[in-house]
Amino acid sequence: MLPATTSAAQKTILVFGDSLSAAYGIPREAGWVSLLQQELQRSHPQYRVVNASLSGETTTGGRQRIDAALRQYQPAIIILELGANDGLRGAPIEDIEFNLSALIRQSRKTAKVLLLGMQLPPNYGADYIARFKGLYPKLAQQYHVPLLPFLLEGVAPDQFQGDNLHPAAPAQPHIMRSVLQHLKPLL
């Protein structure tokens, strides 16, 4: 018999998100997902990180892709980071909630889930912003999954790209550490 390879013994962490996880506007290796992989190689080498994030992805698109991603990667943990594009497009809160619920339920059949919360800029109206922000804690409680309340919490205003939506490379280590703090109990 041949000895098992390290990769065969590794468990997969699947990052399933949008441009915030896909390293939009910066080199992919500078993004928080790549930095997370580097950190886990040191601290938890039994895990590998796969980034299945797509810039512009919505919860509807995620629902269409999740089954194939689960089959392909067979993750032990899924980091779910979706909803921002839905909110920026003014999608009905009920639709976003329905889609995120479906994503969590489908993912939990085979993996642990870490939900990454998002918030919207102030120009969407107080009611919509509050309802959107409340989705993430509501779903985390309903499905008993850990939640990072706001992925971009603590990112300084000068650490965003020119669009004021996407964090620049200097913000990525901070984001990675925030995610890792909430991921550690699942490892």
N, C-alpha and C positions, 0 to 999 in steps of 0.2 A: 504494500500500500504506500501511496505517496503521502508525505506530510501535508496537512491542510495549509492552505495559504492564509495569510493574514486577512486579505480582503474577503475570503469566504466566511471568516468568523466575524466580520464586522457587521454591526447593526446600522441600518440606514436612518438618518434623520432627513426627512423631506421638507424643504422650505417651499411652500406653495403660496406665492404672493404676486404682487404687481411690481411696478417700477421701483418702489422703495426697497424691494428685496432683490431686484434684478440689476442693481448698480447703474441705474439710468444716469447718463451724463458723466460717469467716472469710469476709470478702468475696472473691469470686473474683479480683478484681484484686490482692489482697494475697497470693495463693498463689504458690508457687515457680514454677509453670508460666507464669503471667502475668509474673512478674519475669524469667524466662528470655527470654520474647518481647521484653520491653523492652530487655534487655541485647543480644540478638542484632540488634535493629533498629539499635543503635549500632555494634556490632562486626562483624556478619556480616549485612548487610541482604538478602543473597540468600536467606536462610532465613526461613520463617514457621513458627510453632509452632501446632499444632492440638491441643487437649486433648480426647481421647476417653475420659477417665477417668470412672468411675462409682463413687459411694460404695456400699460393700457388695459390689463386684465380686469374684468369685473367679476362679481359673484356669479353672474349667469354663465360667463365663460368658464369660470372655475368649476361650476357644477357639471359642465359638459366635458371637462378634462379629468375630473378627479378619479373616476373608475379606472381609466387607462393608466394614470400615474400610480395608483395603488397596485395594480397588477404588475407594472413594469418594475417598480422600485421596492415593493414589499416593505415599506418603512415600519420601524418600531415606534417612531415618533414623527408627528407632523406638526410643523410650525405653520399655522394658518394666518396669513396676512393679506386679507382681501376686504374690500368694501369702500376704500377711499375713492376709487374712480366712480363707483355707483353714486356716492354722496356728492362728488364734484359735478356729476351730471344731473343731480336733482332727482334721482330715482326714488320712487315711493319707498318709504321706510319699511313698509310691510313686505315689499319684494326683497329688499336687502336682507331683512330678518329671515324670510322664508329660505332664501338661498344659503345664507350662512348656517342656518339650522340644518339644512340638507347636507352641506359640506361637513359639518361636525359629526352628524349621525353616520354618514358614510365612512368617514375617516376612523371613527371610534370602533368600527367593526373589526379593524385589524391593527390599530395603532393608538398610542397615547396622543393627545392633542394639546398643543399650547396655542392659545388664541392671542393674537396681537391686536390690540385696540387702536382705533384711529379717531381723529377729530377733524373738524372742518374749519376753514377760515371763517371769520365773522360775517362775511357778506351773504350768507345763506339764510339769514333770519334766525332769531333766537329759538323759536319753536323747533324748526327743522334741525338745527345744530344740537339742541338738547336731546331730541329724540334719537338722532344718529349716535351721539356719544353714549347714550343709555343702552344702546343695542348690545354692546360688547359685555358689560357687566351682567346684563340680563341673561344673555346666552351662556356665559361662563357659569353662572349660578344654576341655570336650568339644566345644563348638561354636565355639571361638576367637572369642568376643565379649568386648568390654571389660566390666568389672564395677566398679560402685561397691559395695563390700562391704556397707555398711549405710547406707541412705538417711538415717537419723536420727542418725548418728554426730556427736557434738559438740553436739547440741541439749541445752541446760541443762534440768534438771528443772523449773525455774520457767517454762520457755517452752512448756509443754504446756497444753492446755485441761484442764478439770476431769476429763475421763475418763482422763487420763494416757496416752492413746494418740495423740491428734492434736495436732500442733504448732500453737501459736498464731501469730498474725501476726508477732510479733517474731522467730520462728525461721525464717521463710520465706527471708529473704535468705541466711542461712547455708546452708540446704538448696540453694537455687539455685546458689550458688557451688560447692558440692560436686559437683552434677550437671554444671555447666558445665566444671569441671576435667576430668572424665572424658569429656565430650562433645567438647571441642575437637579431639582427634586425629581425630575422624570428620568434622569440618566441612571 
